[in-house]
């Protein structure tokens, strides 16, 4: 096989494999969250629970941040700490007026996130899927925007 043919076969194989990335599961509305939607994006992942009072005041800040990040190559995602599923997850997300995507499947294993028993907690994940920072406690949109900008400027 000639060198150019080997290169072409290698390129085609790489393209096929890139299209086979594992999806992220379902969101709070039961819609599939595809790899195409999230892979290559900066992610701000927030863990929340219904019983967490600071989470209640933090959600509007995360909604605001999500709107600010729209179309910038970064997204806000939520994960329910108590692993609520289906209708329970949808009801809890609605009760909190969450306007960003809440993942029904915890991405901690996929992203190699450290275990955390304190809420709220927010992780900043680079476009390469690697953890950049873990932030404990209630966050603001402005503070998260600044931390995200800090990490993005180092790329």
C-alpha positions in Angstrom: 0.0 0.0 0.0 1.4 3.4 -1.0 2.2 6.1 1.6 -0.6 8.4 0.4 -3.2 5.6 0.5 -2.1 4.6 4.1 -2.5 8.3 5.1 -5.9 8.5 3.6 -7.1 5.3 5.3 -5.7 6.6 8.6 -7.6 9.9 8.2 -10.8 8.1 7.4 -10.4 5.8 10.4 -9.8 8.8 12.7 -12.9 10.5 11.4 -15.0 7.4 12.0 -13.7 7.0 15.5 -14.3 10.6 16.3 -17.9 10.2 15.4 -18.2 7.2 17.8 -17.7 9.2 21.0 -19.9 8.0 23.8 -23.1 10.1 24.5 -23.6 11.7 27.9 -27.0 10.1 28.6 -30.3 11.9 29.1 -31.2 15.4 30.4 -33.9 16.3 32.9 -36.5 16.3 30.0 -35.6 12.8 28.9 -33.7 14.1 25.8 -30.4 12.5 24.7 -27.3 14.6 25.4 -25.0 13.7 22.6 -21.2 13.7 22.6 -21.4 16.2 19.7 -23.2 18.7 22.0 -20.6 18.6 24.8 -17.3 17.1 23.6 -14.7 19.9 22.9 -16.7 22.4 25.0 -15.6 24.0 28.3 -17.9 22.8 31.0 -19.1 24.3 34.2 -20.6 21.4 36.1 -22.6 22.1 39.2 -23.9 19.5 41.7 -27.1 20.4 43.6 -29.8 18.9 45.7 -33.3 19.9 46.8 -32.3 19.9 50.5 -29.3 22.2 49.9 -30.2 25.8 50.8 -27.1 27.5 49.1 -28.0 25.5 45.9 -31.4 27.3 45.8 -29.7 30.7 45.8 -27.0 29.6 43.4 -29.2 28.3 40.6 -30.3 31.8 39.4 -26.6 32.6 39.1 -26.0 29.5 37.1 -29.0 30.3 34.8 -27.5 33.7 34.2 -24.0 32.2 33.4 -25.6 29.7 31.1 -27.2 32.5 29.1 -23.9 34.5 29.0 -22.0 31.4 27.7 -24.5 30.6 25.0 -22.5 30.2 21.7 -19.1 30.7 23.3 -17.8 27.1 23.4 -18.7 26.7 27.1 -21.7 25.3 28.8 -23.3 25.0 32.2 -24.4 21.6 33.3 -26.1 20.4 36.4 -26.0 17.1 38.2 -28.5 16.1 41.0 -26.4 15.0 44.0 -29.2 12.5 45.0 -29.2 10.9 41.5 -32.9 11.6 40.9 -34.1 10.2 37.6 -37.0 10.6 35.2 -40.0 12.5 36.5 -38.4 13.1 39.9 -35.5 14.8 38.2 -37.7 16.8 36.0 -39.9 18.0 38.9 -36.9 18.9 41.0 -35.3 20.9 38.1 -38.5 22.6 37.5 -39.0 23.5 41.2 -35.5 25.1 41.1 -36.4 26.9 37.8 -33.2 25.4 36.2 -32.8 26.6 32.6 -29.6 24.8 31.8 -29.1 21.1 31.0 -29.2 18.7 34.0 -27.6 15.4 33.3 -29.4 12.3 34.6 -26.1 10.3 34.5 -23.4 11.6 36.7 -20.3 12.3 34.6 -17.8 11.9 37.5 -16.4 8.6 36.3 -16.2 9.8 32.6 -14.4 13.0 33.7 -12.4 11.5 36.6 -13.9 14.0 39.0 -12.9 13.6 42.7 -15.5 12.4 45.1 -17.3 15.2 46.9 -19.6 15.1 49.9 -20.1 18.8 50.2 -22.7 20.9 48.4 -22.8 23.0 46.4 -19.7 22.1 44.4 -18.8 23.2 40.9 -16.2 21.8 38.5 -14.5 23.6 35.6 -13.6 21.2 32.9 -11.4 22.1 29.9 -12.3 21.6 26.3 -10.0 18.5 26.4 -12.2 16.9 29.1 -9.7 17.5 32.0 -10.6 18.9 35.3 -9.2 22.4 35.8 -10.7 23.5 39.2 -13.1 22.4 41.9 -15.0 25.2 43.6 -16.7 24.5 46.9 -19.6 26.5 48.2 -22.0 28.9 46.5 -20.8 30.6 43.3 -21.8 33.7 41.4 -22.1 34.1 37.6 -19.4 36.8 37.7 -17.1 34.6 39.8 -17.5 31.6 37.6 -17.1 33.7 34.5 -13.8 35.0 35.9 -12.5 31.5 36.8 -13.5 30.2 33.4 -11.7 33.1 31.6 -8.6 32.5 33.8 -8.4 28.9 32.7 -9.2 29.6 29.0 -6.5 32.2 28.9 -3.9 29.6 29.9 -4.7 27.4 26.9 
